[in-house]
């Protein structure tokens, strides 16, 4: 599979899902994200998220969604995923929509503490959470789990965002055939945003 042929489905639109979608789409992988807006962030006010002094959780989510949209993520707001099944070529993601079947190469599960899709997919569990390593890959090849799905008590937005980024970087490393790092410099920002970067 070539890099341009790879597609990624992200199930869940909280910090983990949005982070994964941002990294994959920004680096050339067609990404579809399903967001039912059930994130705990709407109950949060961020003081402990590095780089954010103080922000309402809902305002943070609005900014994060605008960011992934600006990179071209196909964000399906309000479209709930009903099943994820493994196929010979990757995964089929089924949703409640009439034409809601998506064939993808990779899937990132970012559904908070709801582990039903991971269980149905056959992912291994340990201590009642999805068993993953540092890459966030589950026992099902090319299926990833993030955030509260993989942690017993460490349910922090900043940790979840890191989990999403780790999953995305592993997917990118697989598709590019080498360890991949999404490291931007000021010139990158100038090229992307066509503006002068403040020093």
C-alpha positions in Angstrom: 0.0 0.0 0.0 1.4 3.4 -0.9 1.2 6.4 1.4 -1.4 8.1 -0.9 -3.6 5.1 -0.9 -3.8 4.8 2.9 -7.0 5.9 4.6 -7.7 6.4 8.3 -11.0 6.4 10.2 -11.0 8.0 13.6 -14.0 7.1 15.8 -14.4 9.8 18.5 -14.0 13.6 18.4 -12.4 14.4 21.7 -8.8 15.4 22.2 -7.5 11.9 21.3 -9.5 11.6 18.1 -8.9 15.1 16.9 -5.2 14.9 17.6 -4.9 11.6 15.6 -6.9 13.0 12.7 -4.9 16.2 12.6 -1.6 14.3 12.5 -2.7 11.8 9.8 -4.5 14.3 7.5 -1.8 16.9 7.9 0.8 14.4 6.7 -1.0 13.2 3.6 -3.3 10.4 4.8 -7.0 10.7 3.9 -8.8 10.8 7.2 -12.5 10.6 8.1 -13.5 11.4 11.7 -16.8 10.5 13.4 -17.8 12.9 16.2 -21.0 12.5 18.2 -19.9 15.4 20.5 -20.2 13.3 23.7 -16.8 14.4 24.9 -16.2 15.1 28.6 -14.5 18.3 27.5 -17.9 20.1 27.6 -17.7 19.7 31.4 -14.1 20.9 31.7 -12.3 24.1 32.2 -8.6 23.7 31.2 -5.9 25.0 33.6 -3.7 21.9 33.2 -3.3 21.6 29.4 0.2 22.7 28.5 0.1 25.9 26.4 -3.4 26.9 27.5 -3.5 29.2 30.5 -7.3 29.0 31.1 -10.0 28.0 28.6 -13.5 26.6 28.7 -13.6 23.0 27.4 -16.3 23.7 24.8 -14.3 26.6 23.5 -11.2 24.4 23.3 -13.2 21.8 21.3 -14.4 24.5 18.9 -10.8 25.6 18.2 -9.6 22.0 17.8 -12.4 21.2 15.3 -11.6 24.3 13.3 -8.0 23.2 13.2 -8.7 19.7 11.9 -11.2 21.1 9.4 -8.5 23.6 8.1 -6.3 20.6 7.2 -9.1 18.9 5.3 -10.2 16.1 7.7 -13.6 14.7 6.6 -15.3 15.4 9.9 -18.7 13.7 10.1 -20.3 15.6 13.0 -23.2 13.7 14.6 -22.6 10.5 12.6 -22.4 7.6 15.1 -20.4 4.5 14.3 -22.3 1.3 15.0 -19.6 -1.3 14.1 -16.0 -1.7 13.0 -15.1 -5.0 11.4 -11.8 -6.4 10.1 -11.6 -7.2 6.4 -9.0 -8.7 4.1 -8.0 -5.1 3.1 -8.4 -3.3 6.4 -11.6 -2.4 8.1 -15.2 -1.6 7.3 -16.7 1.2 9.5 -20.5 1.2 9.6 -22.5 4.2 10.8 -26.2 5.0 11.3 -26.3 7.0 8.1 -28.1 5.5 5.1 -24.8 5.4 3.0 -22.7 4.9 6.1 -20.1 2.3 5.1 -16.5 3.3 4.9 -13.6 1.0 3.9 -10.3 2.1 5.5 -6.8 0.8 6.0 -6.5 2.0 9.7 -8.9 2.7 12.5 -8.3 4.8 15.6 -10.8 4.2 18.4 -11.1 7.3 20.6 -14.5 6.7 22.3 -13.5 7.6 25.8 -14.4 5.0 28.4 -16.8 3.3 26.0 -14.9 0.2 24.9 -17.7 -1.6 23.0 -16.3 -1.2 19.5 -12.9 -2.5 20.6 -14.5 -5.5 22.3 -16.6 -6.2 19.2 -13.5 -5.9 17.0 -11.7 -8.6 19.1 -9.1 -6.4 20.7 -7.4 -7.9 23.8 -8.1 -6.4 27.2 -6.1 -6.2 30.4 -7.5 -5.0 33.7 -10.8 -4.0 31.9 -9.1 -1.6 29.5 -7.9 -2.2 25.9 -4.4 -3.6 25.9 -2.0 -1.3 23.9 1.7 -0.5 23.9 3.3 2.9 23.5 2.3 3.1 19.8 -1.4 2.7 20.9 -1.8 -0.3 18.5 -4.2 -3.0 19.8 -3.8 -6.7 19.3 -5.7 -6.2 16.0 -3.2 -5.1 13.5 -3.7 -1.5 12.3 -6.4 -0.8 14.9 -5.5 1.7 17.6 -7.1 2.6 20.9 -6.6 5.8 22.9 -7.4 7.8 25.9 -9.8 6.5 28.6 -10.2 3.2 26.6 -6.7 2.2 27.5 -6.3 3.8 31.0 -7.9 2.8 34.2 -7.9 6.2 35.9 -5.6 8.6 34.0 -8.4 10.4 32.1 -6.7 13.7 31.2 -7.3 15.6 28.0 -3.6 16.3 27.5 -2.7 12.6 27.9 -5.5 11.6 25.5 -4.2 14.1 22.9 -0.8 12.5 23.2 -2.3 9.0 22.8 -3.9 10.2 19.5 -0.7 11.7 18.3 1.2 8.4 19.1 -1.3 6.4 17.2 -1.1 8.7 14.2 2.7 8.7 14.2 2.7 4.9 14.2 0.3 4.8 11.3 2.5 7.4 9.4 5.6 5.4 10.1 4.0 2.2 8.7 2.8 4.0 5.6 6.1 5.8 5.0 8.2 2.8 5.7 10.4 4.5 8.3 10.2 6.2 11.7 8.2 9.3 11.1 8.2 12.5 13.2 5.8 15.4 12.7 8.2 18.2 13.7 7.5 21.6 12.3 9.8 24.6 12.1 8.8 28.3 11.6 9.3 28.0 7.8 6.7 25.2 7.8 4.2 27.4 9.5 4.9 30.3 7.1 4.3 27.9 4.1 1.1 26.4 5.6 -0.5 29.5 6.9 1.0 32.0 4.3 1.8 34.5 7.1 4.7 35.8 9.0 5.5 33.8 12.0 6.1 35.8 15.1 9.5 35.2 16.7 
